[in-house]
Each structure stands twice: as C-alpha cells, then as structure tokens.
Amino acid sequence: MGDQAYPESHAQELFDEFVSASTCRAALWTFRQLCEDLQVDPGVSERPLYRAIREHLNYWRANALWAKLDRRAAQREYEKGRVCSGTTCVVIGAGPCGLRTAVELSFMGARVVLVEKRDSFSRNNVLHLWPFTIHDLRGLGAKKFCGKFCAGAIDHISIRQLQLILRKGAFLLGREGHVHVNVEFQSLLEPPQSQNKQRVGWRMKVSPTSHPVNQLEFDVIIGADGRRNTLPGFRRKEFRGKLAIAITANFKNRNSTAEAKVEEISGVAFIFNQRFFQELRQETGLCRYTATSLRKQREPGCAAGVPAISGLCHQPLRSARRCHV
C-alpha cells in the first residue's frame, strides 16, 4: 500500500487534503479527521505527534514528510526532545515568528501554549526570505505543504502562506490543542509573596477573563506580537531600513506562450540585488540612487528639478543589446 502512487485509503486521502489545505480552518479540520480516522488522540499520544500518526499511515507521500521531520528532530541540540522537558512556555502571537518559535520549542520537548488575538490568517504582505530561512523552512517540510515554495529564483512568500506552513508543522508536532485564538494578552501576574498554603507560579491576564489560560502557570513567556510588544519591562529594538519610494509596474497576464516562458523573480530591491541594478544602469541608463532628504538635487545626466529620492531615475538611453524589465 505504501508504494502506490495514489492514495488507496481514506486516511491517505485525508493526509493529501491536509498538506494541500489552503486555509488554516481547512487544515485544522482535515487534521482532526485524519487523527480520528487513525484513532490517534492528540491529547494523550506521544510527542512529537507525527510519530504516532506514522505508525498507522504507511504512505509514500507521508513517509517523505516524516523523514524530513525525523532529520530535524535528530539534531543533537534537542537531546531527543528532553532539553526543555517539563517546561511550560507561553508564546504571544501566532505570526511567523511566534509559530516558528512554538515549533522550535516543541522539538525541544517543551509544553507550548500559544495565544493569538485573531482567529484567521489574512495578511497577504509579501516577505523576502533569506537563503538560511529558506533552508530552515524546507527542513520543516515547507515544500510538502506548498509545492511552489521558493521554486527556482523565487525567494518571497506571503505572510498568510508562511503562517499556514508553520501551522501545519505545529499540528504534526502536537500543538493543535494548545493554540488559543481570540485571546488577547494583557499583563503578567507575578507569583504572590505568600506561598504558605499553595505554591503559585507566574500567570498572565488575558481577554476574555473567563478563558482557562488565565489560570495557567508557566516557566517561560515569549513576546512575538510585533510592534505592539505587550510584555512590560523590555525595550523594543526594531531592525528596519529607512523608508524608500519604489516604482512598481504591473502587467496583465494573458497566459500566452511567451509569458509562460518568462522567469518569475522576487521583488527587486537594490539592497538584495546590487549587481542587477548595476547592469541595469550600464545597459539602459536607468540608475538607482539614494538621498537623505527630498531636496531638489539631481544626478549627473538627470533632468533638472527631479527630487533625489530612493528609486529609479531615467538618464538618456544608451544603445543596449537587451533591456531589463
């Protein structure tokens, strides 16, 4: 059965639906159906959870994913999932950083509880991925969850798609029951000074106040909620470049044969692809330059009165054998 090219059982069909799900809700539903079909209880099964699923699902597509997760889990830094055993960690925010942190803590053997004030992934902002990030995500099965992930020269992905990839990985590691949506972190509650009757550890206050995580005691809390930075007592350090003005050209795709042969590239920025802009200037006369203000300066050869702002400036075209678009 495991050598067949197409699924022969209902569990195999559910697995295929899970890895190809395009929304978090669909991924969660098919994952629960898969566990139910295989009689795997996410609440009591071993961690990482995918090992319990693997015992009942001998399917070549699933085996390829299990192999990737096994290689990651075998890294010696995790000490076979014992390095954080017995540690309860709270992660605030289910964005890419929060989910990736939850996945890493799961490999380390920690009990992870993630709180997120939203209940859906809707951010379509596109992120540029550094090579080491692409390598890391591939090792977590990103290519299995999204066939077009960083194919060819593409090195960007939407935040929503990245969250979905990491969320599926978290499901397989056993974090399905420990992600609480529509829950907003408000403040930390320090342990009371008097511990005579009952020992009480660190807790947190969340909204709604009736949510059970208000009673959760934890050892570690990690703020991954972006610029809101709701954890008190920590100075926020942000790594951002200066604001830039860019020129974007959108062309309607008519799905012609010629268009199908055009290689897709990621968002072109000077800081990431300096060679491209240097060749562009040499062959077409288009130059990129930066100024610290919007004063009316000009580059040699540029029209007088053109504001010197980050972007592209048009110089008289020199003869060129090819044109970059």
URHULIN-V935359 format. One record per helix or strand. SS is the DSSP state (2 for helix, 1 for strand). FROM is the first residue (numbers start at 1). TO is the last residue. If there is no record, write none. Layout:
BEGIN
ss	from	to
SS	FROM	TO
SS	FROM	TO
END
This chain:
BEGIN
ss	from	to
2	10	20
2	24	37
2	50	54
2	60	73
2	76	81
1	88	92
2	96	107
1	111	116
1	126	128
2	131	139
2	142	145
1	156	158
2	159	173
2	176	178
1	179	181
1	184	189
1	202	207
2	212	215
1	218	218
1	220	223
2	226	228
2	257	260
2	274	284
1	286	289
1	311	314
END
